[in-house]
Amino acid sequence: MFSVTVRDHVMIAHSFKGDVFGPAQKLHGATFVVDVTFERPEIDEDGIVVDIGRAIDRLKGVCAEINYKNLDELDLFTGKNTTTEFLSRWIWGRFVDALEAGELGPGSDKVTAVGVELHESHVARAGYKAAVPGRA
Protein backbone atom coordinates (compact mmCIF):
# COMPACT_ATOMS: atom_id res chain seq x y z
CA MET A 1 0.00 0.00 0.00
CA PHE A 2 1.33 3.43 -0.97
CA SER A 3 0.56 6.53 1.09
CA VAL A 4 0.97 10.28 1.15
CA THR A 5 0.45 12.43 4.24
CA VAL A 6 -0.11 16.18 4.38
CA ARG A 7 -0.04 18.32 7.51
CA ASP A 8 -1.42 21.59 8.84
CA HIS A 9 -2.60 22.89 12.20
CA VAL A 10 -5.72 24.40 13.68
CA MET A 11 -6.50 26.40 16.83
CA ILE A 12 -9.95 26.06 18.37
CA ALA A 13 -11.90 26.63 21.57
CA HIS A 14 -14.54 24.25 22.92
CA SER A 15 -15.99 22.64 26.02
CA PHE A 16 -17.34 19.19 26.78
CA LYS A 17 -20.43 17.85 28.48
CA GLY A 18 -20.05 14.94 30.89
CA ASP A 19 -18.28 14.29 34.17
CA VAL A 20 -15.72 12.08 32.41
CA PHE A 21 -14.15 15.28 31.02
CA GLY A 22 -13.39 16.85 34.41
CA PRO A 23 -12.04 20.38 34.03
CA ALA A 24 -12.36 20.18 30.22
CA GLN A 25 -16.10 20.73 30.74
CA LYS A 26 -15.17 24.39 30.95
CA LEU A 27 -14.30 26.39 27.84
CA HIS A 28 -10.68 25.79 26.86
CA GLY A 29 -8.44 26.08 23.84
CA ALA A 30 -6.62 23.47 21.82
CA THR A 31 -4.07 23.56 19.05
CA PHE A 32 -3.98 20.47 16.88
CA VAL A 33 -1.43 19.35 14.34
CA VAL A 34 -3.57 17.71 11.65
CA ASP A 35 -2.23 14.87 9.50
CA VAL A 36 -4.28 13.46 6.62
CA THR A 37 -3.03 10.28 4.94
CA PHE A 38 -4.21 8.97 1.59
CA GLU A 39 -3.66 5.31 0.65
CA ARG A 40 -3.91 3.35 -2.56
CA PRO A 41 -2.60 -0.08 -3.58
CA GLU A 42 -0.65 1.21 -6.59
CA ILE A 43 0.78 4.57 -7.58
CA ASP A 44 -0.45 6.11 -10.81
CA GLU A 45 1.40 6.41 -14.13
CA ASP A 46 3.07 9.59 -12.82
CA GLY A 47 4.28 7.73 -9.73
CA ILE A 48 2.03 9.48 -7.21
CA VAL A 49 -0.76 8.61 -4.78
CA VAL A 50 -2.56 11.96 -4.90
CA ASP A 51 -1.71 15.53 -5.92
CA ILE A 52 0.07 16.77 -2.79
CA GLY A 53 -0.47 20.43 -3.65
CA ARG A 54 -4.21 19.96 -3.98
CA ALA A 55 -4.31 17.89 -0.79
CA ILE A 56 -2.48 20.64 1.12
CA ASP A 57 -4.81 23.30 -0.27
CA ARG A 58 -7.86 21.25 0.70
CA LEU A 59 -6.50 20.69 4.21
CA LYS A 60 -5.96 24.42 4.61
CA GLY A 61 -9.59 24.94 3.56
CA VAL A 62 -10.93 22.36 5.99
CA CYS A 63 -8.88 23.81 8.84
CA ALA A 64 -10.09 27.32 7.95
CA GLU A 65 -13.67 26.17 8.59
CA ILE A 66 -12.92 25.81 12.30
CA ASN A 67 -9.66 27.72 12.88
CA TYR A 68 -9.82 30.38 15.63
CA LYS A 69 -13.45 29.50 16.33
CA ASN A 70 -15.34 28.40 19.40
CA LEU A 71 -16.78 25.08 18.23
CA ASP A 72 -19.52 25.37 20.86
CA GLU A 73 -20.94 28.28 18.84
CA LEU A 74 -21.05 26.53 15.45
CA ASP A 75 -24.43 25.10 14.40
CA LEU A 76 -22.50 22.30 12.69
CA PHE A 77 -21.51 20.87 16.07
CA THR A 78 -24.59 21.64 18.16
CA GLY A 79 -25.08 18.95 20.79
CA LYS A 80 -21.75 17.24 20.00
CA ASN A 81 -18.70 16.76 22.18
CA THR A 82 -16.04 17.92 19.74
CA THR A 83 -13.40 15.56 21.10
CA THR A 84 -10.20 14.90 19.21
CA GLU A 85 -11.67 11.61 18.02
CA PHE A 86 -14.89 13.27 16.84
CA LEU A 87 -13.00 16.00 14.96
CA SER A 88 -10.79 13.38 13.29
CA ARG A 89 -13.89 11.68 11.90
CA TRP A 90 -15.37 15.01 10.80
CA ILE A 91 -12.18 15.93 8.90
CA TRP A 92 -12.14 12.43 7.35
CA GLY A 93 -15.64 13.07 6.00
CA ARG A 94 -14.59 16.39 4.50
CA PHE A 95 -11.82 14.59 2.59
CA VAL A 96 -14.07 11.78 1.40
CA ASP A 97 -16.35 14.50 0.02
CA ALA A 98 -13.35 16.14 -1.70
CA LEU A 99 -12.28 12.83 -3.24
CA GLU A 100 -15.79 12.12 -4.50
CA ALA A 101 -15.91 15.62 -6.05
CA GLY A 102 -12.56 15.07 -7.80
CA GLU A 103 -10.99 18.01 -5.95
CA LEU A 104 -7.68 16.21 -5.35
CA GLY A 105 -6.81 15.81 -9.00
CA PRO A 106 -6.49 13.05 -11.57
CA GLY A 107 -5.97 9.62 -10.08
CA SER A 108 -7.50 10.53 -6.74
CA ASP A 109 -10.39 8.26 -7.67
CA LYS A 110 -8.04 5.35 -6.90
CA VAL A 111 -7.48 6.39 -3.26
CA THR A 112 -8.96 3.54 -1.22
CA ALA A 113 -8.51 4.79 2.36
CA VAL A 114 -8.07 8.05 4.25
CA GLY A 115 -6.67 8.44 7.73
CA VAL A 116 -6.73 11.53 9.93
CA GLU A 117 -4.66 12.08 13.07
CA LEU A 118 -4.96 15.07 15.35
CA HIS A 119 -1.96 15.59 17.60
CA GLU A 120 -3.02 17.34 20.81
CA SER A 121 0.52 17.51 22.12
CA HIS A 122 3.81 15.66 21.92
CA VAL A 123 2.32 12.91 24.12
CA ALA A 124 -1.27 12.51 22.88
CA ARG A 125 -3.04 12.06 19.56
CA ALA A 126 -6.23 10.52 18.24
CA GLY A 127 -7.44 9.64 14.80
CA TYR A 128 -9.86 8.02 12.44
CA LYS A 129 -9.04 5.84 9.43
CA ALA A 130 -11.41 4.05 7.09
CA ALA A 131 -11.87 2.90 3.54
CA VAL A 132 -13.38 5.39 1.14
CA PRO A 133 -16.96 4.13 0.64
CA GLY A 134 -17.28 2.12 -2.54
CA ARG A 135 -13.53 1.83 -3.07
CA ALA A 136 -12.33 -0.83 -0.63
WOVENBEL-V440589 format. One record per helix or strand. SS is the DSSP state (a for helix, b for strand). FROM is the first residue (numbers start at 1). TO is the last residue. If there is no record, write none. Layout:
# WOVENBEL-V440589
ss=[SS & SS]
from=[FROM & FROM]
to=[TO & TO]
This chain:
# WOVENBEL-V440589
ss=[b & a & b & a & b & a & a & a & a & b & b]
from=[2 & 19 & 28 & 52 & 69 & 71 & 75 & 84 & 108 & 113 & 125]
to=[14 & 25 & 40 & 66 & 70 & 73 & 77 & 100 & 110 & 119 & 131]
